[in-house]
């Protein structure tokens, strides 16, 4: 198990592994052939960036049994997903702002994120785990009132693709087993979500396999596994939103209206 992150320090960006309160700096490619440089930096002396730069972000909807039951909708026979803009990415700790042209509700969605480590095209479910580099924490922020603004066309990509509405991190953990983990979301100090990842309709290996049958998944691509019960609106002028998965870490951001 290793914890990989990207950082900015002294005007430069880099990546490495977290070892206690220090970063072992690496060079090369995080996903293939990364080698340590011997340099070490204190975690407190750097600014964390999003832990990878995906070529695409695949976001699932209706991927948890409990939420489907709560919403009284049928469980899907195949993954239901959209693509979030890569410009929606925000770093851990970043302040996310509601765009000036939108004055409606914005909701949080705490989720598990899968990070792809090898080019995956039409892979089997049995082999899919070999294509997963590791796991991270996602807040799939959504401009809820945009979704159904036009009755003829649900605007998923627009509602979820706003600049900054896709924070993830703080890092990527390899060798993590999500089967026994839970997602907790805390809004302004109050727990709003606490659900088990074992409740997924399409767990990680199956997701990777099914998605790879239709689109090539590249190293660094991010799959947001969908959320469960407890999604809600961020109502205060300034909101602290934390998504925690034990064994990975806590993603913390501020959302400003």
C-alpha positions in Angstrom: 0.0 0.0 0.0 1.3 3.5 -0.9 -0.1 7.0 -0.8 0.5 9.1 -3.9 0.0 12.8 -4.1 0.8 15.9 -6.2 2.0 19.1 -4.7 3.2 22.6 -5.5 6.2 24.1 -3.8 8.5 27.0 -4.7 6.6 27.7 -7.9 7.0 24.1 -9.2 4.7 21.1 -9.2 5.8 17.5 -8.3 4.6 14.2 -7.0 5.6 11.6 -4.5 4.6 9.3 -1.8 3.4 10.3 1.7 5.6 8.9 4.5 4.3 10.1 7.8 4.5 13.9 7.7 6.9 14.0 4.8 6.8 13.5 1.1 9.3 11.3 -0.7 9.6 13.1 -4.0 9.6 11.0 -7.2 10.2 11.6 -10.9 9.0 10.0 -14.1 5.4 8.9 -14.4 3.3 8.2 -11.3 1.6 5.3 -13.1 4.6 3.6 -14.6 8.3 3.8 -13.7 8.2 6.4 -11.0 11.5 6.5 -9.1 12.4 8.3 -5.9 14.8 11.3 -6.3 16.0 11.1 -2.7 14.5 14.5 -1.9 12.1 14.8 1.0 9.7 17.7 1.7 7.6 18.3 4.8 3.9 18.0 4.0 3.3 21.2 5.9 5.5 23.1 3.5 3.7 22.3 0.3 0.3 23.0 -1.2 -1.6 19.9 -2.3 -2.9 19.7 -5.9 -5.5 17.3 -7.2 -3.6 14.0 -7.0 -3.7 13.3 -10.8 -4.8 15.0 -14.0 -7.5 12.9 -15.6 -8.2 12.9 -19.3 -11.9 12.3 -18.4 -14.0 12.0 -15.3 -16.8 9.4 -15.4 -19.5 10.0 -12.8 -22.1 7.4 -11.8 -25.7 7.9 -11.0 -28.0 5.4 -9.1 -25.2 3.0 -8.1 -26.3 2.2 -4.6 -29.1 -0.2 -3.5 -30.2 1.9 -0.5 -30.5 5.2 -2.5 -32.4 3.5 -5.3 -34.9 2.1 -2.7 -35.2 5.6 -1.1 -35.8 7.3 -4.4 -38.2 4.5 -5.4 -36.4 4.0 -8.8 -35.5 0.8 -10.4 -31.9 -0.4 -10.1 -30.1 -0.1 -13.4 -29.2 -3.1 -15.5 -26.0 -1.3 -16.6 -24.0 1.6 -15.3 -25.7 5.0 -15.7 -23.1 7.7 -16.1 -22.0 11.1 -17.4 -18.7 12.8 -18.1 -17.7 15.8 -15.9 -15.5 18.4 -17.5 -11.8 18.2 -16.5 -11.9 21.9 -15.7 -14.3 21.0 -12.9 -11.3 19.6 -10.9 -10.5 21.4 -7.7 -7.6 20.7 -5.3 -8.1 19.5 -1.8 -8.4 22.6 0.4 -9.5 24.8 -2.4 -12.4 27.2 -2.2 -15.2 26.4 -4.7 -17.4 29.3 -5.8 -20.9 29.2 -7.2 -20.8 30.9 -10.6 -22.1 34.4 -11.0 -24.8 33.3 -13.5 -26.4 30.7 -11.2 -28.3 31.4 -8.0 -29.9 28.1 -7.3 -29.2 25.2 -5.0 -25.8 23.5 -5.0 -25.5 20.0 -3.4 -22.6 17.9 -2.1 -22.2 14.2 -3.0 -19.5 12.3 -1.1 -18.1 9.5 -3.2 -15.3 6.9 -3.7 -13.1 7.6 -6.7 -11.3 5.0 -8.8 -8.1 6.1 -10.4 -7.0 4.1 -13.5 -3.4 3.1 -13.8 -3.1 1.3 -17.1 -4.8 1.9 -20.5 -8.0 -0.2 -20.3 -9.9 -1.3 -23.4 -12.5 -4.1 -23.3 -11.0 -5.7 -20.1 -12.7 -8.6 -18.3 -14.1 -8.2 -14.8 -11.5 -10.8 -13.6 -8.6 -8.7 -15.0 -10.1 -5.2 -14.2 -8.4 -4.9 -10.7 -5.0 -4.9 -12.5 -6.0 -1.7 -14.2 -7.0 0.2 -11.0 -4.0 2.2 -9.7 -5.7 3.2 -6.5 -8.6 5.0 -4.8 -9.3 8.6 -3.8 -12.1 10.7 -2.3 -14.5 12.7 -4.5 -17.1 15.4 -3.9 -19.3 15.4 -7.0 -20.7 18.9 -6.5 -23.9 19.6 -8.5 -25.9 22.7 -9.4 -29.2 20.9 -8.7 -31.6 23.4 -10.1 -29.9 23.3 -13.6 -30.6 19.6 -13.9 -34.3 19.9 -14.7 -34.5 23.5 -15.8 -35.4 22.5 -19.3 -38.1 19.8 -19.3 -36.9 18.4 -22.7 -33.3 17.8 -21.7 -31.8 16.8 -18.3 -28.5 18.9 -18.1 -26.3 16.5 -16.2 -23.0 17.6 -17.8 -23.7 21.3 -17.3 -24.9 20.9 -13.7 -21.8 18.9 -12.7 -19.2 20.4 -15.0 -19.0 23.9 -13.5 -15.4 25.1 -12.8 -14.4 23.7 -9.4 -17.3 21.4 -8.9 -15.2 18.3 -9.0 -12.7 18.4 -6.1 -10.9 15.1 -5.3 -8.0 14.0 -3.2 -6.2 14.6 -0.9 -4.3 11.7 -2.4 -4.5 8.3 -4.1 -4.1 5.1 -2.0 -3.0 1.9 -3.7 -3.8 -1.5 -2.3 -7.0 -0.2 -0.6 -10.0 -2.5 -0.3 -13.2 -0.5 -0.4 -15.4 -3.5 0.4 -15.5 -2.8 4.2 -15.1 1.0 4.0 -17.7 3.8 4.5 -18.2 7.2 3.1 -18.8 10.0 5.6 -19.8 13.6 4.6 -19.6 16.4 7.2 -21.2 19.7 6.3 -20.3 22.6 8.7 -19.5 20.2 11.4 -22.6 18.0 11.1 -22.5 14.5 9.6 -24.8 14.2 6.6 -23.7 11.0 5.0 -22.5 7.7 6.4 -23.0 4.8 4.0 -21.2 1.5 3.2 -19.3 1.1 -0.1 -20.3 -2.6 0.0 -23.8 -1.4 -1.1 -22.7 -0.5 -4.6 -24.7 -2.0 -7.4 -21.7 -2.0 -9.7 -18.5 -2.4 -7.6 -15.1 -1.2 -8.8 -13.9 -4.1 -10.9 -17.2 -4.5 -12.6 -17.4 -0.8 -13.3 -14.0 -0.7 -14.9 -14.7 -3.7 -17.0 -18.1 -2.4 -18.3 -16.9 1.1 -18.9 -13.8 -0.1 -20.8 -16.1 -2.0 -23.3 -17.3 1.4 -24.5 -14.5 3.8 -24.0 -10.8 3.5 -23.5 -9.8 4.4 -19.9 -6.4 6.1 -19.7 -3.9 6.3 -16.8 -5.1 8.9 -14.4 -8.7 8.8 -15.5 -11.1 9.2 -12.6 -14.3 7.2 -12.0 -16.6 8.7 -9.4 -18.6 5.7 -8.1 -21.8 7.6 -7.3 -23.3 8.5 -4.0 -25.9 7.2 -1.6 -28.4 8.6 0.9 -27.8 11.9 2.7 -27.2 14.2 -0.2 -28.1 17.8 0.6 -27.8 21.5 -0.1 -25.0 23.7 1.0 -27.1 26.7 2.3 -24.7 29.0 4.2 -22.8 31.9 2.6 -19.6 29.9 3.3 -19.7 26.1 3.9 -17.0 23.7 5.0 -17.6 20.4 3.4 -15.5 17.3 4.3 -15.7 13.8 2.7 -14.0 11.1 4.7 -13.2 7.5 3.7 -11.3 5.7 6.5 -8.1 4.1 5.0 -7.8 6.9 2.3 -8.3 10.2 4.0 -10.4 13.3 4.2 -11.1 15.7 1.4 -11.9 19.1 2.7 -13.1 22.1 0.7 -15.0 25.4 1.2 -18.0 26.2 -0.9 -18.9 29.9 -1.1 -22.3 31.2 -2.4 
